[in-house]
Amino acid sequence: MIDDTAGADPITAAGPITAGLPESPGSQSPQSLVPAPEPPAGDPAQLSRRKGWYRYAWGAHAFPTTVTAVFLGPYLTDVAQRAAGGEKHYLHLAGLSIRAESFYPFAVTAAALLQAAILPLIGAAADRSGRTRTFLTAAMALGVTATLLFYSVTGGAYLWGGALFLAASLGYSTANVLANGYLPTLAEPDERDAISSKGWAIGYLGGAVLLAVNLAIYTAHSPLGLSKSHAARVALACAGLWWLVFGTAGIRRLTAGTSRLTASQRRDSPRPESPRPESGTGYRQLARTLAALSRNRNALLFLLAYMAYNEGVQTVISFASTYGTKELDLGQSVMASAILLVQFVAFGGALWTGRLAARHGTRRTVSGSLLAWITLLAAAFFLTKHAAWQFYLLGCAIGLVLGGTQALSRSLFAQIIPAGQESEYFGLYEVSQNGVAWIGSLTVALAIQFTGSYRLAIISLVAFFVLGLVLLARTDLRAAIRGAGNPVPEVL
């Protein structure tokens, strides 16, 4: 039996929340699937669940920081270049000739397409089974294992590295679907901006702490008897270990399911005949979810707006270090320290934007963040080579808006989810976040393929933020929330 009343730790200092989560399905009676009355403020079990959610964020954020934002892009590009025989040489893969330096962007595109094909199966299956924690554990195991195996990618083994990236990305994105599904049960509507912002802030801080350790190892690689490439592999493996240790500790505090379906609703909900759902079932459920969204026009508009501007955010995150090293000729240590700086600034930025949203409204705060993104991408286009101070300054500015954009978007989406369909809808959210990320990464890949320059690719991403801003302005968020049958927060 897990002790859900364990004392607080530095990772989890935050106020109480008031919504309950069901116990493990193995110990439930049908009546226990009905939502329990709201626990009193300071309820120990609920506080423990929130601590687990925060702790998982602390561990899992190692992947987007150490792996995708700093080390993997440049390292896998170097591996591909070695296999091709040097820079500006071509790889011959499945009858196609591609630049070695465009292999990683194409790998990101392939990972996004894989997620779009598989993630629709996950959310609905988790909601119907009531075994969210089991699904989350399995997804984390896949991501952690693949991340640890990055250590084995040496020489010109770019295909092995690409395959591991597909597996690690799928594990991370699937785990995100399931972890995000807890949010509606961890906070009431008026609390979700704050809880989501704290979750992102803690994730950024955890990622920053590990990145600081990895940066120290990379910088001191010679005294440690390591080559630069070996130090990069050590950093990637450390990300997997960090995710494993803190992710496991967090999951132990989370109950197995977040669904608020009643017993009759769960009985009537379409489900597979066997424990392993057929693929068609998940896609039919996705079609039903999309049909429900189409009837809630404003909810659909918000999702489209999010898909547009998040495409820009995710592409910037994925290729920032590659842009710095390959286009600006900045060293890997500069990249790592810049991303580290972004993480610490984003920790404060997420909390700051959460307070702005409470005072001025979530929509207005997100819109302001999108305008800031447009300005910053324009500035990135004009950065000069070897000017590390410019890259650091830009990183600080991005950190201020990065966490808030992600945290507030997540809490807004949580408001438009019908009760009992959290994981299902967050599966769609993850598809919109990563499963269609092939558009942004393909934009970068094609720009590199035909021009050889990252600058045109970076400035082209402005279009995603402009489109998102326009669609968000046309969205009636209050109508979207009412259409999902949820109470509307006082400040929105």
C-alpha positions in Angstrom: 0.0 0.0 0.0 1.4 3.4 -1.0 1.6 6.0 1.7 -0.3 8.9 0.2 0.3 11.1 3.3 4.1 11.4 3.0 5.5 14.8 3.9 6.2 17.6 1.6 9.4 18.0 -0.3 11.1 20.9 -2.2 9.6 19.8 -5.5 6.0 20.1 -4.4 5.4 23.3 -2.4 1.9 24.5 -3.5 -1.6 25.0 -2.1 -4.4 22.6 -1.8 -6.7 21.3 -4.5 -10.2 20.0 -4.2 -11.2 17.3 -6.7 -11.0 13.5 -6.0 -9.6 10.7 -8.1 -10.9 7.2 -8.1 -9.1 4.3 -6.5 -7.5 1.5 -8.5 -10.1 -0.4 -10.6 -9.1 -3.7 -8.9 -10.4 -2.4 -5.6 -13.5 -0.6 -6.9 -17.2 -1.4 -6.6 -19.4 0.0 -9.3 -20.7 2.6 -6.9 -17.2 3.9 -6.3 -17.0 5.0 -10.0 -19.4 7.9 -9.2 -17.5 11.0 -8.3 -17.1 11.4 -4.5 -18.0 14.7 -2.8 -15.3 17.3 -2.9 -12.7 16.7 -0.2 -12.0 19.4 2.3 -9.2 21.8 1.7 -5.9 20.2 2.6 -7.1 16.6 2.0 -3.9 14.5 2.4 -4.7 12.0 -0.3 -5.5 14.7 -2.8 -2.4 16.6 -1.9 -0.4 13.5 -2.4 -1.8 13.0 -5.8 -0.8 16.5 -6.8 2.7 15.9 -5.4 3.0 12.8 -7.6 1.8 14.8 -10.7 4.4 17.5 -10.0 7.1 15.0 -9.3 6.4 13.2 -12.6 6.7 16.6 -14.4 10.1 17.1 -12.6 11.4 13.9 -14.0 9.8 13.7 -17.5 11.0 17.2 -18.5 14.5 15.8 -18.9 13.5 14.5 -22.3 12.4 17.8 -24.0 15.3 19.7 -22.4 18.4 17.5 -22.4 17.4 15.3 -25.3 15.4 17.2 -27.9 16.3 20.8 -27.1 20.1 20.4 -26.6 22.0 17.2 -27.3 20.2 14.9 -29.7 19.7 17.1 -32.7 23.4 18.2 -33.1 24.7 14.7 -32.1 22.4 12.8 -34.5 23.3 15.2 -37.2 27.0 14.6 -36.6 26.3 10.8 -36.8 24.5 11.2 -40.1 27.3 13.4 -41.5 29.9 10.8 -40.5 27.8 8.1 -42.3 27.5 10.4 -45.4 31.2 11.2 -45.5 31.1 14.8 -44.3 29.0 18.0 -44.4 27.0 18.8 -47.5 27.0 15.1 -48.4 24.0 13.0 -49.0 22.5 9.9 -47.4 20.8 7.4 -49.6 17.8 6.0 -47.9 14.9 4.0 -49.4 15.9 5.2 -52.9 16.0 8.9 -51.7 18.9 11.2 -51.5 18.7 13.6 -48.5 21.2 16.0 -47.0 22.9 14.5 -43.9 22.0 17.7 -42.0 18.3 17.3 -42.8 18.1 13.8 -41.4 17.2 14.9 -37.9 14.3 17.2 -39.1 13.0 14.3 -41.2 13.2 12.0 -38.2 11.2 14.5 -36.2 8.6 14.5 -39.0 8.5 10.7 -39.0 8.0 10.7 -35.2 5.1 13.1 -35.5 3.4 11.0 -38.1 3.8 7.9 -35.9 2.3 9.6 -33.0 -0.7 10.8 -35.1 -1.3 7.2 -36.0 -1.0 5.7 -32.6 -2.0 8.3 -30.0 -5.8 8.2 -30.9 -5.8 4.6 -29.5 -4.4 5.6 -26.1 -6.8 8.1 -24.5 -10.0 6.3 -25.1 -8.5 2.9 -24.1 -7.2 4.5 -20.8 -10.6 6.1 -20.0 -12.6 2.9 -20.6 -10.2 0.6 -18.8 -9.7 2.8 -15.7 -6.1 1.8 -15.6 -4.5 5.1 -16.5 -1.5 4.5 -14.2 -0.7 1.2 -15.9 -0.8 2.9 -19.3 1.4 5.7 -18.0 3.9 3.3 -16.5 4.2 1.4 -19.8 4.6 4.6 -21.9 7.3 5.9 -19.5 9.1 2.5 -19.7 9.2 2.7 -23.5 10.5 6.3 -23.5 13.0 5.7 -20.7 14.4 2.5 -22.4 14.9 4.2 -25.7 16.5 7.3 -24.1 19.0 5.1 -22.2 19.9 3.3 -25.4 21.0 6.6 -27.1 24.3 5.8 -25.3 24.8 3.0 -27.8 24.5 5.2 -30.9 28.1 5.6 -32.1 30.0 5.9 -35.4 27.6 6.3 -38.4 24.7 4.4 -36.8 22.2 7.1 -37.8 19.4 4.6 -38.6 19.7 3.1 -35.1 19.6 6.6 -33.6 16.6 7.5 -35.7 14.7 4.4 -34.6 15.4 5.1 -30.9 14.2 8.6 -31.4 10.9 7.3 -32.8 10.4 5.0 -29.8 11.5 7.6 -27.2 9.3 10.3 -28.7 6.3 8.0 -28.8 6.8 7.0 -25.2 7.2 10.6 -24.0 4.1 11.8 -26.0 1.9 8.9 -24.8 2.9 9.5 -21.2 2.0 13.2 -21.7 -1.5 12.2 -22.8 -2.0 10.2 -19.7 -0.4 12.6 -17.2 -2.3 15.6 -18.6 -5.5 13.6 -18.2 -5.1 14.0 -14.4 -5.4 17.8 -14.5 -9.2 18.2 -14.6 -9.4 16.0 -11.4 -6.6 17.8 -9.6 -8.1 21.3 -9.7 -11.4 23.1 -9.9 -12.0 25.3 -13.0 -10.8 28.5 -11.3 -7.6 26.8 -10.0 -6.5 25.1 -13.2 -4.4 28.0 -14.6 -2.4 28.1 -11.4 -2.0 24.3 -11.0 -1.0 23.9 -14.7 1.4 26.8 -14.5 3.0 25.3 -11.3 3.3 21.9 -13.1 5.1 23.5 -16.0 7.3 25.6 -13.7 8.3 22.5 -11.7 9.0 20.6 -14.9 11.2 23.4 -16.2 13.1 23.5 -12.9 13.7 19.8 -12.9 14.9 19.9 -16.5 17.2 22.8 -15.7 18.8 21.0 -12.7 19.6 17.9 -14.8 20.8 20.1 -17.7 23.1 21.9 -15.4 24.7 18.6 -14.4 25.0 17.5 -18.0 26.5 20.8 -19.0 29.1 20.4 -16.3 30.0 17.0 -17.6 30.1 18.2 -21.2 32.2 21.2 -20.3 34.7 19.1 -18.3 34.8 16.2 -20.7 38.6 16.4 -21.1 39.5 16.1 -17.4 36.9 13.3 -17.2 38.6 11.4 -20.0 35.7 11.8 -22.4 35.4 13.0 -25.9 32.7 15.5 -26.8 30.6 12.9 -28.5 31.0 10.5 -25.5 30.0 13.3 -23.2 26.9 13.9 -25.3 26.0 10.2 -25.1 26.4 10.3 -21.3 24.1 13.3 -21.1 21.4 11.5 -23.2 21.6 8.5 -20.9 21.4 10.6 -17.8 18.1 12.1 -19.1 16.7 8.5 -19.3 17.9 7.7 -15.8 16.5 11.0 -14.4 13.1 10.4 -16.0 13.1 6.8 -14.6 13.9 7.7 -11.0 11.6 10.8 -10.6 8.9 9.6 -13.0 8.5 6.3 -11.0 8.4 8.2 -7.7 5.7 10.4 -9.1 3.5 7.7 -10.6 3.5 5.8 -7.3 1.5 8.7 -5.8 -1.1 8.8 -8.6 -4.2 6.6 -8.6 -4.7 4.3 -11.6 -7.5 6.2 -13.3 -8.9 9.7 -13.7 -12.2 9.0 -15.4 -15.3 10.4 -13.8 -17.7 8.1 -15.7 -20.5 6.6 -13.7 -20.9 2.9 -13.7 -23.7 3.0 -16.3 -21.8 5.4 -18.5 -18.8 3.1 -18.5 -21.0 0.2 -19.2 -22.7 2.0 -22.2 -19.4 3.4 -23.5 -18.2 1.5 -26.7 -15.3 -0.7 -25.7 -13.3 -3.5 -27.3 -14.3 -7.1 -26.6 -10.8 -8.0 -25.5 -8.4 -6.3 -23.1 -6.3 -5.2 -26.1 -8.4 -2.8 -28.2 -8.5 -3.2 -31.9 -7.0 -0.4 -33.8 -10.3 0.5 -35.5 -11.9 1.1 -32.1 -9.5 3.9 -31.2 -10.0 5.6 -34.6 -13.7 5.3 -34.4 -13.6 6.9 -30.9 -11.4 9.7 -32.4 -14.0 10.2 -35.1 -16.7 10.5 -32.4 -14.6 12.9 -30.4 -14.0 15.1 -33.5 -17.7 14.9 -34.3 -18.5 16.2 -30.8 -16.0 18.9 -31.2 -17.5 19.9 -34.5 -20.8 20.5 -32.7 -19.0 22.7 -30.2 -17.8 25.2 -32.8 -15.8 27.3 -30.4 -14.0 24.4 -28.8 -13.0 23.3 -32.3 -11.8 26.8 -33.1 -9.6 26.8 -30.0 -8.1 23.5 -30.8 -7.3 24.7 -34.3 -5.8 27.8 -32.9 -3.7 25.8 -30.5 -2.6 23.4 -33.3 -1.4 26.4 -35.3 0.6 28.3 -32.7 1.9 25.3 -30.9 3.3 24.0 -34.2 5.6 27.0 -34.1 6.5 26.6 -30.4 7.3 22.9 -30.8 9.4 23.5 -33.9 11.4 26.2 -32.3 12.1 24.0 -29.3 13.1 21.0 -31.4 15.6 22.9 -33.6 16.9 25.7 -31.5 20.2 24.0 -30.7 20.7 22.8 -34.2 20.0 26.3 -35.5 22.6 27.7 -33.1 25.3 25.2 -33.9 24.8 24.8 -37.6 23.7 28.3 -38.7 25.2 30.6 -36.1 28.4 28.5 -35.5 27.9 28.5 -31.8 29.5 25.7 -29.7 27.6 22.9 -28.0 28.5 24.4 -24.6 26.9 27.7 -25.6 23.8 25.8 -26.7 23.6 23.9 -23.5 24.1 26.9 -21.3 21.6 28.9 -23.3 18.9 26.2 -23.0 19.8 25.9 -19.3 19.2 29.7 -19.0 15.8 29.3 -20.8 14.7 26.6 -18.3 15.4 28.7 -15.3 13.8 31.8 -16.8 10.8 29.6 -17.9 10.3 28.5 -14.3 9.7 32.0 -13.3 7.9 32.9 -16.5 5.3 30.1 -16.1 4.5 31.3 -12.6 4.5 35.0 -13.7 2.1 34.3 -16.7 -0.1 32.3 -14.3 -0.5 35.4 -12.2 -1.1 37.6 -15.3 -3.9 35.2 -16.4 -5.5 35.4 -12.9 -5.5 39.2 -13.2 -6.1 40.0 -16.8 -7.6 36.7 -18.2 -6.1 33.7 -19.8 -7.0 34.5 -23.4 -5.5 38.0 -23.2 -2.3 36.6 -21.6 -1.9 33.8 -24.3 -2.6 36.4 -27.1 0.2 38.6 -25.7 2.5 35.7 -25.6 1.9 34.9 -29.3 2.7 38.5 -30.2 5.9 38.1 -28.3 6.7 34.9 -30.2 6.3 36.7 -33.5 8.7 39.4 -32.5 11.3 37.0 -31.1 11.3 34.9 -34.3 11.9 38.0 -36.4 14.8 38.8 -34.1 16.2 35.2 -34.4 16.4 35.7 -38.2 18.8 38.6 -37.8 21.2 37.0 -35.2 24.8 37.3 -36.2 27.2 34.3 -36.3 29.4 33.7 -33.2 27.4 36.3 -31.2 26.7 34.2 -28.1 25.4 37.1 -26.1 22.6 37.7 -28.7 21.5 34.0 -28.4 21.5 34.3 -24.6 19.4 37.4 -24.7 16.9 35.9 -27.1 16.8 32.8 -24.9 15.8 34.8 -21.8 13.0 36.5 -23.7 11.7 33.1 -25.0 11.9 31.7 -21.5 9.5 34.4 -20.3 6.7 33.4 -22.7 7.5 29.7 -23.3 6.1 28.2 -20.0 3.1 30.5 -19.9 2.1 29.6 -23.5 2.2 25.9 -22.8 0.7 26.0 -19.3 -2.2 28.3 -20.0 -3.1 26.4 -23.2 -3.2 23.2 -21.3 -5.5 24.6 -18.6 -7.8 26.2 -21.3 -8.1 22.9 -23.0 -8.9 21.2 -19.7 -11.9 23.5 -19.4 -13.6 22.2 -22.6 -13.3 18.5 -21.8 -16.6 16.7 -20.9 -16.4 14.9 -17.6 -15.1 11.3 -17.9 -13.2 11.8 -21.2 -10.0 13.4 -19.9 -7.5 11.0 -21.4 -9.4 10.7 -24.6 -9.5 14.4 -25.2 -5.9 14.9 -24.1 -5.0 12.2 -26.6 -6.4 14.5 -29.2 -4.6 17.4 -27.6 -1.3 15.5 -27.8 -2.0 14.7 -31.5 -2.6 18.4 -32.1 0.6 19.2 -30.1 3.0 16.6 -31.4 1.1 14.3 -33.8 0.9 17.0 -36.5 4.3 18.5 -35.6 5.4 17.1 -39.0 4.1 20.3 -40.6 6.6 22.5 -38.7 9.5 20.0 -38.9 8.8 19.4 -42.6 8.9 23.1 -43.2 12.3 23.2 -41.6 13.5 20.1 -43.4 12.4 21.4 -46.8 14.0 24.8 -46.2 17.3 23.1 -45.4 16.9 20.6 -48.3 16.4 23.3 -50.9 18.3 26.4 -49.5 20.8 24.9 -47.0 19.9 27.7 -44.5 18.0 27.6 -41.2 17.3 31.3 -41.3 14.5 31.1 -43.9 13.1 28.1 -42.0 13.0 30.1 -38.7 11.3 33.1 -40.2 8.7 31.0 -42.0 7.4 29.8 -38.6 5.9 33.2 -37.9 3.0 32.1 -40.1 2.0 29.5 -37.5 1.8 32.1 -34.7 -0.2 34.6 -36.8 -2.7 32.0 -37.8 -3.1 30.8 -34.2 -3.6 34.4 -33.0 -6.3 35.0 -35.6 -8.2 31.8 -34.7 -7.9 32.5 -31.0 -9.4 35.9 -31.5 -12.4 34.4 -33.2 -13.0 31.8 -30.4 -15.8 32.4 -27.8 -14.1 30.5 -24.9 -17.1 30.8 -22.5 -19.4 29.2 -25.1 -16.8 26.4 -25.6 -16.7 25.7 -21.9 -20.5 25.8 -21.6 -20.8 23.5 -24.6 -18.8 20.9 -22.8 -21.1 21.1 -19.8 -18.5 22.6 -17.5 -18.7 25.7 -15.2 -17.1 28.8 -16.6 -14.3 30.3 -14.5 -14.9 33.9 -13.2 -11.7 35.1 -15.0 -11.1 33.8 -18.5 
